[in-house]
């Protein structure tokens, strides 16, 4: 059906827009430049010694930015999951998913998050899922949550099946809250692209998360904040105070970012500019949460305009060079075709 294909496309493009605009994406885009990485660390240390408060940002010294506005880690995670799904047998077994994931993620030159790198190391030591995911120092991260988007697209109209396959996939590199968050995203997207209203789809996805889990408790917090706010903008201070704490050295924490994304998407009514504008205000979570918001809004029917699409459709392979040149629009079409949508 045309509306399913349109929503599938905009779910992936919306994810890419949220991914491309965060400050961390500027660092990701320079991951392959040894000079840029070294200069960043060295000059930051020098500024610190001189008590200069302005942070150093990624820079090129006039050489030009080869990928000035393009998606990075979140879109690449979704692309890898898309390709693994498309290359697997139809039943998407644990074994096939693991084999495909390792082929795309374990190669030389691929940059990953901590959880994914740990899973690759575990696999090299002979472990298989779920041990690769639960014997892992960051099994709770949101690094695999973007994979829930293409899984939801592939299983559009069948949220339960989407959650089942998302669980198999997420357990390669994550456990517990990291898995449940990916399943919630897959479940929501599977419902949204098939036409289920946003509030209903998010409520159903949240209801499948264990109530007493870290993620379950924070989803309850986000609902309370959502219900007391008249707009996403009004909700931001409370979301920051309660769900974006400066406890850890990075904020890609699935039990924190997914609840914020759900709240902002619903409060915005799925309006992409409104939702992403509010998401940008939760600056600590800018590496991942805006991508979730963009995906949810796109799956709910928001359309990514051409001015953005021409920047985010084609992947530059910033962190995974094998993905260079792959188009999200092509993946969306192939996923919906494989699911007979």
C-alpha positions in Angstrom: 0.0 0.0 0.0 1.2 3.5 -0.9 0.7 5.0 2.6 2.8 2.2 4.2 5.7 2.8 1.7 5.5 6.6 2.3 5.5 6.2 6.0 8.4 3.7 5.9 10.4 6.1 3.8 9.8 9.0 6.1 10.5 6.9 9.2 14.0 6.2 7.9 14.5 9.8 6.6 13.2 11.3 9.8 15.6 9.2 11.8 18.4 10.4 9.5 17.5 14.1 10.0 17.5 13.8 13.8 20.8 11.9 13.5 22.5 14.4 11.2 21.7 17.5 13.2 23.2 16.7 16.6 26.6 18.0 17.7 28.0 14.5 18.1 27.4 13.9 14.4 30.1 16.5 13.7 32.5 14.4 15.6 31.3 11.2 13.9 31.9 12.7 10.5 35.5 13.2 11.3 36.1 9.8 12.7 38.2 8.7 9.7 40.6 11.7 10.0 43.4 10.8 12.3 44.6 14.4 12.2 41.2 15.9 13.2 40.9 13.4 16.1 44.4 14.1 17.4 44.1 17.9 17.0 40.8 17.9 18.8 42.2 16.1 21.9 45.4 18.0 21.9 43.9 21.5 21.5 41.2 20.7 24.0 43.8 19.9 26.6 45.7 23.1 25.8 42.5 25.2 26.3 41.8 23.4 29.5 45.3 24.2 30.9 44.7 27.9 30.1 41.2 27.9 31.8 39.4 28.7 28.5 35.7 27.9 28.9 34.8 27.7 25.2 34.7 24.0 24.1 36.7 23.1 20.9 34.5 21.9 18.0 35.3 19.8 15.0 37.1 21.9 12.4 38.9 21.6 9.0 41.1 24.7 8.8 39.4 25.8 5.6 39.9 22.5 3.9 36.2 22.1 3.6 33.8 19.6 5.1 33.2 16.7 2.7 30.0 15.7 4.4 28.6 18.9 6.0 25.1 17.7 6.8 24.7 13.9 6.6 23.6 11.0 8.8 26.1 9.0 10.9 25.7 6.4 13.5 22.0 6.1 14.0 21.2 6.0 10.3 24.0 3.5 9.7 22.7 1.3 12.5 19.3 1.3 10.8 20.9 0.6 7.4 22.9 -2.4 8.7 19.7 -3.8 10.3 17.9 -3.3 7.0 20.5 -5.1 5.0 20.7 -7.9 7.5 16.9 -8.4 7.3 17.0 -8.4 3.5 19.9 -10.8 3.3 18.4 -13.3 5.8 16.0 -16.1 5.3 12.4 -15.1 5.8 12.1 -16.4 9.3 14.9 -14.1 10.5 16.4 -16.7 12.9 18.8 -15.9 15.7 21.6 -17.6 13.8 21.0 -15.7 10.5 20.7 -12.3 12.3 23.9 -12.8 14.2 25.8 -13.9 11.1 24.6 -11.0 9.1 25.2 -8.5 11.9 28.7 -9.7 12.5 29.5 -9.5 8.8 28.4 -5.9 8.6 29.7 -4.7 12.0 32.8 -6.8 12.7 34.9 -5.7 9.8 38.1 -3.6 9.8 37.5 0.1 9.6 34.1 0.1 11.3 33.6 2.4 14.2 30.9 1.4 16.8 29.6 2.2 20.2 30.9 0.4 23.4 28.1 -2.2 23.4 28.7 -3.1 19.8 32.5 -3.3 20.1 32.1 -5.5 23.1 29.8 -7.8 21.2 32.3 -8.0 18.4 35.1 -8.9 20.9 32.8 -11.4 22.6 32.1 -13.1 19.2 35.8 -13.3 18.4 36.2 -15.2 21.7 33.6 -17.7 20.6 30.5 -16.3 22.4 27.1 -16.2 20.7 23.9 -14.4 21.6 22.6 -13.8 24.1 26.0 -14.0 25.8 27.5 -11.5 23.4 24.9 -8.9 24.6 24.6 -9.6 28.3 28.3 -10.1 29.0 28.6 -6.5 28.0 29.4 -3.3 30.0 26.8 -1.2 28.1 24.0 -3.6 27.5 21.6 -0.8 28.5 22.7 1.7 25.8 20.4 2.8 23.0 22.9 1.9 20.3 20.7 -0.7 18.8 17.4 1.1 19.1 17.6 2.5 15.6 17.5 -1.1 14.3 13.9 -1.2 15.6 12.9 1.2 12.8 13.6 -1.1 9.8 12.4 -4.1 11.7 9.1 -2.3 12.4 8.9 -1.4 8.7 9.5 -5.0 7.6 6.8 -6.3 10.0 4.4 -3.4 9.4 1.0 -4.2 10.8 2.3 -7.0 13.1 3.8 -5.3 16.1 4.2 -8.5 18.0 6.3 -10.1 15.3 8.3 -6.9 15.0 9.0 -7.0 18.7 10.0 -10.7 18.5 12.5 -10.2 15.7 13.8 -7.0 17.3 14.5 -8.9 20.5 16.5 -11.5 18.6 18.5 -8.8 16.9 19.1 -6.6 19.9 20.3 -9.5 22.1 23.4 -9.7 19.8 24.8 -6.6 21.5 22.5 -5.7 24.3 20.4 -7.1 27.2 17.5 -6.1 29.4 16.6 -2.4 28.9 18.6 -2.1 25.7 16.6 -5.0 24.3 13.3 -3.8 25.6 13.8 -0.3 24.2 14.6 -1.7 20.7 11.5 -3.9 20.9 9.4 -0.9 21.9 10.7 1.1 18.9 10.0 -1.8 16.5 6.5 -2.3 18.0 5.7 1.4 17.7 6.9 1.7 14.1 5.2 -1.5 12.9 1.9 0.0 14.2 2.5 3.5 13.0 3.4 2.7 9.4 0.3 0.6 9.1 -1.9 3.6 10.1 -2.4 3.2 13.9 -2.7 6.6 15.6 0.4 7.9 17.3 -0.8 7.9 20.9 -2.3 4.4 20.5 0.9 3.0 19.0 3.1 4.5 21.7 0.9 3.3 24.5 0.9 -0.2 23.1 4.7 -0.2 22.7 5.2 1.1 26.3 2.7 -1.5 27.7 5.0 -4.3 26.5 7.9 -3.1 28.6 8.3 -4.6 32.1 6.8 -2.1 34.5 9.5 -2.5 37.2 12.4 -2.3 34.8 14.6 0.8 34.5 12.9 1.6 31.2 9.4 0.9 32.5 9.8 3.2 35.4 11.2 6.0 33.2 8.4 5.6 30.7 6.0 6.2 33.6 7.9 9.3 34.4 7.8 10.6 30.9 4.0 9.9 30.7 3.5 12.0 33.9 5.5 14.9 32.4 3.7 14.5 29.1 0.3 14.7 30.7 1.2 17.8 32.7 2.6 19.8 29.8 0.7 21.7 27.1 3.4 21.5 24.5 6.8 19.8 23.9 8.5 23.0 24.7 6.8 23.2 28.0 7.9 19.7 28.8 11.6 20.1 28.1 12.7 21.4 31.5 11.1 18.5 33.4 12.4 16.0 30.9 15.9 17.3 31.3 15.7 17.4 35.1 14.3 13.9 35.4 15.5 11.9 32.4 18.7 13.5 31.2 21.0 13.5 34.2 24.7 14.1 34.1 25.4 10.8 35.8 27.5 9.0 33.1 30.0 10.2 30.6 27.6 10.0 27.7 23.8 10.1 27.5 23.0 7.2 25.0 21.1 5.5 27.8 18.1 3.6 26.4 16.0 3.9 29.6 16.4 7.7 29.4 16.4 8.5 25.7 13.5 6.4 24.6 11.0 7.8 27.2 12.0 11.3 26.2 11.5 10.5 22.5 8.1 9.0 23.2 7.0 12.1 25.2 8.2 14.6 22.6 6.7 12.7 19.7 3.3 12.5 21.3 3.2 16.0 22.6 4.1 17.3 19.1 1.3 15.3 17.6 3.8 13.8 15.2 4.7 17.2 13.7 8.3 16.8 12.6 9.6 20.4 12.9 8.0 20.8 16.3 9.2 17.5 17.7 12.8 17.9 16.5 12.9 21.5 17.6 12.1 20.4 21.1 14.4 17.4 20.9 17.3 19.7 20.1 16.7 21.4 23.4 17.6 18.2 25.3 21.2 18.8 24.3 22.8 16.0 26.4 20.8 13.4 24.4 21.5 14.9 21.0 23.6 11.8 19.9 20.5 9.6 19.7 17.2 10.8 21.0 16.4 13.2 18.1 16.8 10.4 15.6 14.2 8.4 17.6 11.9 11.3 17.5 12.3 11.8 13.8 11.7 8.1 13.1 8.5 8.1 15.1 7.1 11.3 13.5 8.0 10.0 10.0 6.3 6.6 10.7 3.3 8.5 12.0 2.9 10.3 8.6 5.2 13.4 8.8 6.9 14.1 5.5 10.6 15.0 5.3 11.0 17.9 2.8 13.2 17.7 -0.2 15.6 20.3 1.3 16.5 17.8 3.9 16.1 14.6 1.9 18.9 15.5 -0.5 21.2 15.7 2.4 20.2 12.6 4.4 19.0 10.0 1.9 22.4 8.8 0.8 24.8 7.5 3.5 28.4 8.8 3.4 29.7 5.7 5.3 31.1 7.9 8.1 31.5 5.1 10.5 31.0 2.0 8.3 32.7 2.5 4.9 30.8 -0.3 3.3 27.6 1.7 3.6 28.8 4.6 1.5 26.4 5.4 -1.3 23.5 3.3 0.1 20.2 5.2 0.0 17.7 5.0 2.7 14.9 5.4 0.2 16.0 2.2 -1.6 16.1 0.3 1.7 12.6 1.5 2.6 11.3 0.3 -0.7 13.0 -3.1 -0.4 11.8 -3.6 3.2 8.2 -2.9 2.3 8.4 -5.1 -0.8 9.9 -7.9 1.2 7.1 -7.6 3.7 4.5 -7.5 0.9 3.3 -4.1 2.0 
